[in-house]
Amino acid sequence: MLSNKRVGARGLGQALRGLDNIQVRDYVLIAAVTGRVDIALGTFDDVLNGACAQSLNVASVERAMCVLRACDNYLDVVSVPLHGVLAYLAWWSGDSGTAELETELALNADASYSLALLVRHALIVGLPSPVAGS
């Protein structure tokens, strides 16, 4: 997802199925915001100890969002994890309008999806994105 290589329909299908797994979903989020797979492969403690904060990569997030939107174009149903990830990445990049739209798409399909609920709460309380704080 982070490379410039073309991804076929099979790869897109695998990516969507993978987002159902919380560890895979979180790996995608970490790799997207840092642009580095090595950080995403580290422990969550590594991430919390500042690896992500030192490696914010807006271009990587934009690429990841483009790939995920391309995946969404192939679906006949709403992928809750896909829209949850898009909501988080939009919030992370400071686009609260898109974050709100993606959050609502996810929550309309599954009102208990935790990532979408987290993003909704961040939007409600006005939590600034990491990009806004850098």
C-alpha positions, 0 to 999 in steps of 0.5 A: 500500500505504501509503494508506488506499485500497482495493486490488482483486484486480488490485492485490494480484496485481500487488503479489505479482508485484512482490515477486519482484523484489528491488528492488521487494521492498526498496522495499516494505520501506523504504517500510513501515518509514519510511512515506515513499515519497520515502525508498524512492525514494532511493538505498540509500546514502541509506537507510544514511546514516540516513534510515530510522533517523530515520523509523521508522513502526510504524503503516506497518509494521502497515498493510503487513503487513495488506495482505501478509496479505490478499494471502496469503489469495488464494494457493493456493501459498506466496509465498516473497517475501511470507513473507520480507517478512512475516518481516523486517517482523515482526522489525523490529517486534519480534515474533520469534515471527511473524518465526520463523513467517514465516521457516520458511514461506519457507524450507520453500518455498525453503531458499535465499531470502536475506531469510528466511536473513537474518531467521533469522540475526538471530533466532538471534543475537538482533539487536535490531530497530530499534524495540527500539533506539529 
